[in-house]
């Protein structure tokens, strides 16, 4: 199965901090699992794992 990637941008202060420190400022993420309303993501450097609501997330914006 082919690995799916999406790009995200931080919205909240907490997400911005994690973006810089844990994700090294890289927008692309691997989709580890996908459900109807959520993506379960892994940063490219494999240091940060998080969930993003596909429709309305208070921490992350999907920018693909």
Phi, psi and omega in degrees: 000136182285138179286133179261140178236146170225161178251140180231157176229135182287145178247307185280159177302321179296316179295322179296320178294313178298323179300315182285314187276316186268324184261358179058028178075014180268124185282329183287142178221149174277138174273112180277328181201148180226134174238181183306313186250353188226148166252138172252114193246157175231132177294158182299328180274003177061028180257344187222129178239135182203168181247140177232128174286126184295327187266315185206096180251134183279348182252329187226146174247131176278123183245351180025000000 
